[in-house]
Amino acid sequence: MKAESMSVYSNPALLHMMFEKLPDLAREMAAPISKIDKIVIVANDGKLGTSKITGELASMMAQLPTVVKSMSGFDLEAWIKKLAEGRGETPAARTKDKR
């Protein structure tokens, strides 16, 4: 019944529902990290341990589009690129605007 009722939703409505769930999905992906009491990093590359941790977190969040695609079949990354192209933006232009 749920699938039948969702079939009458338009694509924008389905996208809206999916985007509402992205923060929850990101929160669940990061939840195990919040339970860590202590981290010891041993490295000899001269980098601070905190930068390695934040780098790993950023890497996890970068996987969010892949997780969405595997769970729903929706290519979030391609959709965002298409949206940006529709506005006449390029990735370089978006980066420049943020500075």
N, C-alpha and C positions, 0 to 999 in steps of 0.2 A: 504494500500500500504506500509505503514511504517513497519507494522508487517511482511508482506511478504518479504520485503527487509532484515529485521533483521534475518529472518529464515535462510538466507544463511551465516550469520556470524558464525565464529567458537566460541567455548566457551572462548578461551583466548581473542578474540576481544570483546566479550560481557563483560567479566570481566574487561578489560581495560577501557571500557566506563563507567562501574559502578564505578570503583575506581576513575576515574576522577571526578565523581560527589560527592564523599564522603565529600570532604572539603566544598562544597556548602551546603550539607545536614547538616553538623555539624554547619556551620555558621548560617543557618536558625534556627536550634534548639536553638542556643545561642542568637539570635537576640533580643528576648524580654528582656533578662538580660541587654543588652547594653542600653536600654531605662530607666533603673532604675536610678533615681536621688539620692535617699538616702535610706539606709537600717538601720533599728534599730533592733538590736538583743538583746533580754533580755533572759539571761540564768543564771543558778546558778551551772552549771557543771564544771566551772573553765576553759573551753576552750575559746580561742579567737574567736571572731566573724569571723575574716578573714579566719580562718581554716575551719569554718563551711561553708562559702561561697564557698571556693575552693573545699571542699569535695562534695558539692552539684553539682558543675560544673563537677567534675570528674564523679560523679554518672550519670549525664545526658549523658556525652560522652560514658560511659560504656554501655548505652542503645542503642548506634548506631547500633551494630549488630542486635539487636532485631527489630529496626526500618527498617533496610535494609531487613530483612527476611519477615517482615509483608508487606512491599511494593512490594518486588520483588519475594519472595519465595526462594531467595538465602540465604543459611546458611553461612554467612561470618565467624562466629566463628569456625564452623566445618572445613571450607576450610583452615583457617589459621592453625588450629591444624594439619590437614592432611599435609599441606605444611611443617610444622615444623618436623613432624614425618618422612617425606621423606628425610629430611636433617639429620636425626638421632638426632634431638634435643628434649629435654624434656623441659617443662616449667621451671623446676629448673635450667637447664643448661643455658637457655636464661637469666634468672634473674641473675645468677652468672656472665655471660659474660658482663652484663651491669655495674657491679660494678667496 
